[in-house]
């Protein structure tokens, strides 16, 4: 804690015995129970915990952003003033001035009808005496401060013209515009690449020092906690389970739950995630696919010291990745192939079952369409559902690409966007080539705006390239009509970066996940409902989630629902655009285990787009590094992350925070020296 905080007479923000209850159709739900903490001027207090632990709800109470259905008990004091007793007018005067918030999902927080410059200027003019011209100039300065490229022009951009990371930078610019006394940062670096993340953390650190802002940091990134926080509050199921200084918490965590969280944190050079071993040869208590006993999320506290256990649920082979065609049969056991990283045997088992599937089985009853019981073995449940692949018009009728041919081949891809008002075209992707084989994961990394997501959209035929080739399963997809693309899209899953905009707010979560099955007429009735429930179980969403709406879930829970939707058709190719960016560390570990398991079982290829190099290190076989739309470096995972040859790649690796405050302080100093040398040279 800084000298400013120790000299302060009272905390900048104090929460005492706070309880928050929400009225729902199913009855009252207590989200926060008897929570107390304080944050002093100049201090950074990190609040960590799994999705749904109450960390965001407790902090939103401090800014008066809870819905009308919330009932609040306890005291929330901002600079000695009780917020819970304030009127809406008084709260409006405080927001953006004395206290501000950086929201987790910038796509939902920014107004799509106004330019980003207008939205920053709006805050400035509401709380200061700046003129319209002065507010615009300050908006440009703030955008430059948070690292948005070309701020003089992009101040006039609309949110949809920016990448996810760039939108998050705009949100941070809005939050710091009036230099508030308290900044509530709800996952402020979730959408940012590692180099910009380091810059934003340095910016928040500078604000704390320069104006004495108190920062409440809500995050699941323990590396960020180690880098920025002074103290840490650990929450679980609405309660505080541990509070300690950052050094003490990482060195000697007292609570079992805290130890489990720290054990699940990914870090460069850590344990590589492999597919779970065949359960038949595992000793008791070490089953990779344990029989499911309930529909609720796995308790993180039950994880081992070596990291989280594999994703709970013996049904993951059938629940998360085998329904992708018009039929359903009892396939042969595939349990023996789960442990293989190589796609060969795994793909063969599924394909043989696929080829024998028939559409009649969709309506079948009895054991074939029944819900597997908790007592079913992994082998029994692994082969319960298998279906036929669709025939792609104009392509081979073989369910797999020709021998030796990659599942995905991108050659000399170029994407240009026309410039507005006579400006030159912007080249987002510049001559990129890459391939992915069946069962392989290719990590695509780079800073925001480097073209990662644009490449992913081209692969999914959501963006037409200016030139170049994209071949999927041996079929050229560029230039295909919507009619000919439809069966190919059925063989591709996409996990979008922003779950708030990828799930239909008018549909329940269950309907969102089931929609691809309905659109492609794969299954219906009870079989469809069973499959949706199984998938939600496998991504660690509790029973009943299928009946809720997306806005009723936390950001991490929405992202898990998006993952379930992407896997529901059992894709041959999965494009995962920041699939774990919104997940807390323990659930992230389980989801990555699920990725590895399903990929080994069913052999799909994966284009894994991420700014989190620690996650890429755990999952990817090969890595492609992008900068300004072009490939800077490509190679095996170890070569790129352990022995990078390009200065840009070395900077990316150096900027990754580690979950150790002592080591992180040393790395921060070394990174600052590296950046200073780079800028000076």
Secondary structure, 3 states (H helix, E strand, C coil): CCHHHHHCCCCCEEEEEEEEEEEECCEEEEEEEEEEEEECCCCEEEEECCCCCCHHHHHHHHCCCCCCCEEEEEEEEECCEEHHHCCHHHHHHHECCCEEEECCCHHHHCCCCCEHHHHHHHHHHHHCCCCHHHHHHHHHHHHHHCCCCCHHHHCCCEHHHCCHHHHHHHHHHHHHCCCCCEEEEECCCCCCCHHHHHHHHHHHHHHHHHHCCEEEEECCCHHHHHHHCCEEEEEECCEEEEEEEHHHHHHCCCCHHHHHHHHCCCCCCCCCCCCCCCHHHCCCCCCCCCCCCCCCCCCHHHCECCECCCCCCCCHHHHCCCCCCCCCECCCCCHHHCCCCCHHHHHHHHHHHHHCCCHHHHHCCHHHCCCCCCCCCHHHHHCCCECCCCCCCCCCCCCCCCCCCCCEEEEEEEEEECCHHHCCCEEEEEEEEEEECCCCEEEEEECCCCCHHHHHHHHCCCCCCCEEEEEECCEECCCCCHHHHHHHHCCEEEECCCHHHHCCCCCEHHHHHHHHHHHCCCCCHHHHHHHHHHHHHHCCCCCCHHHCEHHHCCHHHHHHHHHHHHHCCCCCEEEEECCCCCCCHHHHHHHHHHHHHHHHHHCCEEEEECCCHHHHHHHCCEEEEEECCEEEEEEEHHHHHHCCCCHHHHHHHHCCCCCCHHHHHHHHHHHHHHHHHHHHC
